[in-house]
Amino acid sequence: MKRLLAILLLVACTAPQPPPGSAGPAEAVQEFAAALQKGDAATAWSLLSSRTQKEADAAAVEARVVSQTGDSAEVQTADDAGVQVYRVVREGGRWRVDLDLPR
């Protein structure tokens, strides 16, 4: 019982974590990148400006498979900004977007 009381007191005295983005501008970008790497969409979304969130919500994207051979495909998207073609590959039974990132 004493151990439980000590744990409850410790938890009650622990300072709550500040909300994402409250430490500073550089930290907000670092937290955003970390959230993307972890696949934490909720945190990444919370670190976007209200303008960006509004524009993302308004952007209607249509996607269609242009070609598919085995475990690779090309998918074309269209929105207000134009047309984009993405390479998509199946890895471990899941389809994933395969981007060429700048180095």
VOLO-265734 format. One record per atom (N, C-alpha, C, O): chain; residue in one letter; x, y, z. Coordinates in steps of 0.02 Angstrom, whole numbers, padded with zeros to 5 digits. Layout:
N
("A","A",(X,Y,Z))
...
//
This chain:
103
("A","M",(00041,-00060,00000))
("A","M",(00000,00000,00000))
("A","M",(00043,00063,00000))
("A","M",(00029,00111,-00035))
("A","K",(00098,00061,00040))
("A","K",(00142,00120,00042))
("A","K",(00175,00131,-00026))
("A","K",(00185,00188,-00047))
("A","R",(00192,00076,-00060))
("A","R",(00223,00082,-00126))
("A","R",(00175,00114,-00175))
("A","R",(00195,00157,-00214))
("A","L",(00112,00094,-00174))
("A","L",(00061,00123,-00217))
("A","L",(00053,00197,-00203))
("A","L",(00047,00237,-00250))
("A","L",(00052,00216,-00140))
("A","L",(00045,00286,-00121))
("A","L",(00105,00326,-00146))
("A","L",(00097,00382,-00171))
("A","A",(00165,00298,-00140))
("A","A",(00225,00332,-00164))
("A","A",(00223,00343,-00239))
("A","A",(00241,00396,-00264))
("A","I",(00200,00292,-00276))
("A","I",(00195,00298,-00349))
("A","I",(00143,00351,-00368))
("A","I",(00155,00391,-00413))
("A","L",(00086,00351,-00334))
("A","L",(00035,00401,-00348))
("A","L",(00060,00472,-00334))
("A","L",(00045,00518,-00372))
("A","L",(00097,00481,-00280))
("A","L",(00125,00546,-00264))
("A","L",(00176,00568,-00317))
("A","L",(00177,00626,-00337))
("A","L",(00217,00521,-00338))
("A","L",(00267,00537,-00389))
("A","L",(00233,00558,-00454))
("A","L",(00254,00606,-00486))
("A","V",(00182,00521,-00474))
("A","V",(00146,00538,-00536))
("A","V",(00111,00606,-00529))
("A","V",(00111,00645,-00576))
("A","A",(00082,00619,-00471))
("A","A",(00047,00682,-00460))
("A","A",(00095,00741,-00460))
("A","A",(00075,00796,-00479))
("A","C",(00157,00731,-00440))
("A","C",(00206,00785,-00436))
("A","C",(00244,00795,-00501))
("A","C",(00280,00845,-00508))
("A","T",(00237,00750,-00548))
("A","T",(00272,00756,-00611))
("A","T",(00241,00812,-00652))
("A","T",(00180,00814,-00661))
("A","A",(00284,00856,-00677))
("A","A",(00259,00912,-00717))
("A","A",(00231,00887,-00783))
("A","A",(00261,00843,-00815))
("A","P",(00174,00913,-00805))
("A","P",(00146,00892,-00869))
("A","P",(00191,00915,-00927))
("A","P",(00225,00966,-00922))
("A","Q",(00191,00877,-00981))
("A","Q",(00229,00896,-01040))
("A","Q",(00196,00956,-01074))
("A","Q",(00135,00959,-01080))
("A","P",(00237,01005,-01096))
("A","P",(00208,01061,-01132))
("A","P",(00181,01037,-01199))
("A","P",(00205,00988,-01226))
("A","P",(00131,01073,-01226))
("A","P",(00104,01052,-01291))
("A","P",(00156,01058,-01346))
("A","P",(00202,01099,-01341))
("A","P",(00150,01018,-01399))
("A","P",(00198,01021,-01454))
("A","P",(00204,01092,-01481))
("A","P",(00154,01126,-01491))
("A","G",(00266,01113,-01495))
("A","G",(00278,01178,-01525))
("A","G",(00285,01235,-01476))
("A","G",(00295,01292,-01497))
("A","S",(00280,01222,-01411))
("A","S",(00283,01277,-01363))
("A","S",(00353,01297,-01343))
("A","S",(00363,01350,-01313))
("A","A",(00404,01256,-01358))
("A","A",(00472,01271,-01337))
("A","A",(00505,01325,-01380))
("A","A",(00544,01365,-01354))
("A","G",(00492,01326,-01444))
("A","G",(00522,01376,-01488))
("A","G",(00517,01354,-01560))
("A","G",(00496,01298,-01574))
("A","P",(00535,01398,-01607))
("A","P",(00526,01383,-01678))
("A","P",(00568,01323,-01702))
("A","P",(00543,01281,-01738))
("A","A",(00631,01320,-01683))
("A","A",(00674,01264,-01704))
("A","A",(00648,01199,-01675))
("A","A",(00648,01148,-01709))
("A","E",(00627,01201,-01613))
("A","E",(00601,01141,-01580))
("A","E",(00536,01118,-01614))
("A","E",(00523,01058,-01618))
("A","A",(00496,01166,-01636))
("A","A",(00433,01147,-01671))
("A","A",(00448,01108,-01734))
("A","A",(00415,01059,-01749))
("A","V",(00499,01130,-01772))
("A","V",(00518,01094,-01833))
("A","V",(00546,01026,-01816))
("A","V",(00531,00976,-01849))
("A","Q",(00587,01022,-01764))
("A","Q",(00615,00958,-01742))
("A","Q",(00560,00910,-01720))
("A","Q",(00560,00851,-01737))
("A","E",(00511,00936,-01682))
("A","E",(00455,00895,-01659))
("A","E",(00413,00871,-01718))
("A","E",(00389,00815,-01719))
("A","F",(00404,00915,-01768))
("A","F",(00366,00898,-01827))
("A","F",(00400,00841,-01865))
("A","F",(00368,00791,-01883))
("A","A",(00465,00848,-01876))
("A","A",(00503,00795,-01912))
("A","A",(00502,00730,-01873))
("A","A",(00495,00676,-01902))
("A","A",(00510,00734,-01807))
("A","A",(00509,00673,-01765))
("A","A",(00441,00640,-01768))
("A","A",(00437,00578,-01771))
("A","A",(00388,00679,-01767))
("A","A",(00320,00651,-01771))
("A","A",(00310,00615,-01838))
("A","A",(00280,00562,-01839))
("A","L",(00334,00645,-01892))
("A","L",(00328,00612,-01957))
("A","L",(00367,00547,-01959))
("A","L",(00343,00497,-01985))
("A","Q",(00427,00547,-01930))
("A","Q",(00468,00486,-01929))
("A","Q",(00435,00431,-01889))
("A","Q",(00441,00372,-01906))
("A","K",(00401,00449,-01835))
("A","K",(00367,00400,-01792))
("A","K",(00299,00379,-01819))
("A","K",(00270,00330,-01795))
("A","G",(00275,00415,-01869))
("A","G",(00208,00401,-01894))
("A","G",(00153,00428,-01849))
("A","G",(00097,00404,-01850))
("A","D",(00170,00479,-01810))
("A","D",(00123,00510,-01763))
("A","D",(00087,00568,-01799))
("A","D",(00106,00626,-01792))
("A","A",(00036,00550,-01836))
("A","A",(00000,00600,-01877))
("A","A",(-00033,00653,-01835))
("A","A",(-00035,00712,-01855))
("A","A",(-00059,00635,-01777))
("A","A",(-00095,00684,-01735))
("A","A",(-00047,00739,-01711))
("A","A",(-00065,00798,-01713))
("A","T",(00013,00720,-01689))
("A","T",(00061,00770,-01667))
("A","T",(00085,00812,-01726))
("A","T",(00089,00873,-01720))
("A","A",(00099,00780,-01782))
("A","A",(00122,00817,-01841))
("A","A",(00068,00867,-01862))
("A","A",(00084,00925,-01877))
("A","W",(00005,00846,-01863))
("A","W",(-00050,00891,-01882))
("A","W",(-00054,00950,-01833))
("A","W",(-00066,01006,-01854))
("A","S",(-00045,00936,-01769))
("A","S",(-00050,00990,-01719))
("A","S",(00006,01041,-01726))
("A","S",(-00001,01097,-01701))
("A","L",(00060,01023,-01759))
("A","L",(00116,01069,-01769))
("A","L",(00111,01108,-01834))
("A","L",(00155,01149,-01849))
("A","L",(00058,01097,-01873))
("A","L",(00046,01136,-01933))
("A","L",(00008,01199,-01915))
("A","L",(-00034,01198,-01869))
("A","S",(00021,01253,-01950))
("A","S",(-00015,01316,-01938))
("A","S",(-00089,01306,-01956))
("A","S",(-00106,01261,-01995))
("A","S",(-00131,01349,-01929))
("A","S",(-00203,01344,-01945))
("A","S",(-00214,01356,-02020))
("A","S",(-00260,01327,-02049))
("A","R",(-00174,01400,-02051))
("A","R",(-00180,01412,-02123))
("A","R",(-00164,01348,-02162))
("A","R",(-00200,01329,-02208))
("A","T",(-00110,01314,-02143))
("A","T",(-00091,01252,-02177))
("A","T",(-00143,01198,-02167))
("A","T",(-00160,01162,-02214))
("A","Q",(-00169,01192,-02106))
("A","Q",(-00221,01142,-02093))
("A","Q",(-00283,01156,-02136))
("A","Q",(-00312,01110,-02164))
("A","K",(-00302,01219,-02140))
("A","K",(-00361,01237,-02179))
("A","K",(-00351,01221,-02253))
("A","K",(-00395,01194,-02286))
("A","E",(-00292,01238,-02280))
("A","E",(-00277,01224,-02350))
("A","E",(-00274,01149,-02363))
("A","E",(-00297,01125,-02415))
("A","A",(-00246,01112,-02316))
("A","A",(-00242,01039,-02324))
("A","A",(-00311,01008,-02323))
("A","A",(-00325,00962,-02362))
("A","D",(-00354,01033,-02279))
("A","D",(-00423,01008,-02277))
("A","D",(-00460,01023,-02342))
("A","D",(-00501,00983,-02365))
("A","A",(-00446,01081,-02371))
("A","A",(-00483,01102,-02431))
("A","A",(-00457,01069,-02495))
("A","A",(-00493,01066,-02544))
("A","A",(-00396,01045,-02493))
("A","A",(-00366,01015,-02553))
("A","A",(-00396,00947,-02566))
("A","A",(-00383,00898,-02530))
("A","A",(-00436,00944,-02618))
("A","A",(-00466,00879,-02637))
("A","A",(-00419,00845,-02686))
("A","A",(-00402,00873,-02738))
("A","V",(-00397,00786,-02668))
("A","V",(-00350,00749,-02710))
("A","V",(-00385,00689,-02740))
("A","V",(-00417,00650,-02706))
("A","E",(-00379,00683,-02805))
("A","E",(-00403,00624,-02840))
("A","E",(-00342,00583,-02858))
("A","E",(-00291,00610,-02880))
("A","A",(-00346,00517,-02850))
("A","A",(-00290,00474,-02867))
("A","A",(-00314,00416,-02910))
("A","A",(-00368,00389,-02899))
("A","R",(-00273,00398,-02960))
("A","R",(-00290,00340,-03001))
("A","R",(-00226,00304,-03021))
("A","R",(-00174,00335,-03031))
("A","V",(-00230,00239,-03025))
("A","V",(-00174,00197,-03045))
("A","V",(-00164,00206,-03120))
("A","V",(-00209,00193,-03160))
("A","V",(-00104,00228,-03140))
("A","V",(-00087,00237,-03210))
("A","V",(-00058,00172,-03238))
("A","V",(-00074,00152,-03295))
("A","S",(-00016,00139,-03198))
("A","S",(00012,00074,-03219))
("A","S",(00029,00034,-03157))
("A","S",(00043,00061,-03104))
("A","Q",(00026,-00032,-03165))
("A","Q",(00043,-00077,-03109))
("A","Q",(00071,-00141,-03137))
("A","Q",(00041,-00173,-03180))
("A","T",(00130,-00160,-03112))
("A","T",(00162,-00222,-03131))
("A","T",(00189,-00255,-03068))
("A","T",(00236,-00230,-03037))
("A","G",(00159,-00310,-03048))
("A","G",(00182,-00345,-02988))
("A","G",(00177,-00302,-02926))
("A","G",(00123,-00279,-02907))
("A","D",(00235,-00290,-02895))
("A","D",(00237,-00253,-02832))
("A","D",(00256,-00180,-02842))
("A","D",(00278,-00147,-02794))
("A","S",(00248,-00153,-02902))
("A","S",(00260,-00082,-02912))
("A","S",(00205,-00052,-02955))
("A","S",(00174,-00086,-02996))
("A","A",(00193,00011,-02944))
("A","A",(00139,00046,-02980))
("A","A",(00156,00120,-02986))
("A","A",(00199,00145,-02951))
("A","E",(00121,00153,-03031))
("A","E",(00123,00226,-03036))
("A","E",(00052,00251,-03025))
("A","E",(00005,00227,-03055))
("A","V",(00047,00299,-02980))
("A","V",(-00018,00328,-02963))
("A","V",(-00016,00402,-02978))
("A","V",(00030,00438,-02957))
("A","Q",(-00065,00426,-03015))
("A","Q",(-00070,00496,-03033))
("A","Q",(-00120,00530,-02987))
("A","Q",(-00175,00505,-02977))
("A","T",(-00100,00587,-02960))
("A","T",(-00146,00626,-02918))
("A","T",(-00160,00692,-02953))
("A","T",(-00119,00717,-02991))
("A","A",(-00218,00720,-02939))
("A","A",(-00236,00785,-02967))
("A","A",(-00271,00825,-02913))
("A","A",(-00316,00800,-02879))
("A","D",(-00251,00887,-02907))
("A","D",(-00284,00933,-02861))
("A","D",(-00279,01003,-02890))
("A","D",(-00260,01011,-02948))
("A","D",(-00296,01053,-02851))
("A","D",(-00295,01122,-02876))
("A","D",(-00226,01144,-02898))
("A","D",(-00219,01188,-02940))
("A","A",(-00173,01113,-02869))
("A","A",(-00104,01132,-02885))
("A","A",(-00079,01099,-02949))
("A","A",(-00028,01121,-02976))
("A","G",(-00112,01048,-02973))
("A","G",(-00091,01015,-03034))
("A","G",(-00090,00940,-03028))
("A","G",(-00124,00911,-02985))
("A","V",(-00051,00909,-03072))
("A","V",(-00048,00836,-03077))
("A","V",(00021,00813,-03053))
("A","V",(00072,00845,-03068))
("A","Q",(00022,00758,-03017))
("A","Q",(00085,00729,-02993))
("A","Q",(00081,00654,-03002))
("A","Q",(00028,00624,-02992))
("A","V",(00136,00622,-03020))
("A","V",(00139,00549,-03026))
("A","V",(00185,00522,-02971))
("A","V",(00241,00547,-02963))
("A","Y",(00161,00472,-02935))
("A","Y",(00200,00442,-02881))
("A","Y",(00216,00369,-02897))
("A","Y",(00175,00333,-02925))
("A","R",(00277,00349,-02880))
("A","R",(00295,00279,-02884))
("A","R",(00275,00247,-02817))
("A","R",(00288,00274,-02764))
("A","V",(00242,00189,-02821))
("A","V",(00218,00154,-02761))
("A","V",(00243,00082,-02765))
("A","V",(00239,00051,-02818))
("A","V",(00268,00056,-02709))
("A","V",(00293,-00013,-02707))
("A","V",(00260,-00051,-02650))
("A","V",(00241,-00022,-02599))
("A","R",(00254,-00117,-02660))
("A","R",(00226,-00158,-02607))
("A","R",(00284,-00188,-02569))
("A","R",(00327,-00223,-02597))
("A","E",(00286,-00175,-02503))
("A","E",(00337,-00201,-02458))
("A","E",(00302,-00234,-02400))
("A","E",(00262,-00202,-02366))
("A","G",(00318,-00296,-02387))
("A","G",(00288,-00331,-02331))
("A","G",(00212,-00333,-02334))
("A","G",(00178,-00332,-02283))
("A","G",(00185,-00337,-02395))
("A","G",(00113,-00341,-02403))
("A","G",(00077,-00275,-02400))
("A","G",(00015,-00273,-02404))
("A","R",(00113,-00219,-02393))
("A","R",(00082,-00153,-02388))
("A","R",(00109,-00108,-02444))
("A","R",(00168,-00111,-02460))
("A","W",(00065,-00068,-02473))
("A","W",(00085,-00020,-02524))
("A","W",(00115,00041,-02490))
("A","W",(00088,00067,-02442))
("A","R",(00172,00064,-02518))
("A","R",(00207,00123,-02489))
("A","R",(00229,00169,-02546))
("A","R",(00250,00146,-02599))
("A","V",(00225,00234,-02534))
("A","V",(00247,00284,-02582))
("A","V",(00324,00284,-02581))
("A","V",(00354,00288,-02528))
("A","D",(00355,00281,-02640))
("A","D",(00427,00277,-02647))
("A","D",(00452,00342,-02678))
("A","D",(00451,00350,-02739))
("A","L",(00475,00388,-02637))
("A","L",(00495,00455,-02659))
("A","L",(00570,00458,-02672))
("A","L",(00609,00424,-02639))
("A","D",(00590,00500,-02719))
("A","D",(00661,00517,-02730))
("A","D",(00673,00582,-02692))
("A","D",(00654,00636,-02716))
("A","L",(00704,00578,-02633))
("A","L",(00715,00637,-02592))
("A","L",(00780,00671,-02611))
("A","L",(00828,00638,-02631))
("A","P",(00783,00738,-02607))
("A","P",(00845,00774,-02622))
("A","P",(00899,00756,-02571))
("A","P",(00885,00743,-02513))
("A","R",(00960,00755,-02594))
("A","R",(01017,00739,-02549))
("A","R",(01058,00799,-02535))
("A","R",(01107,00795,-02499))
//
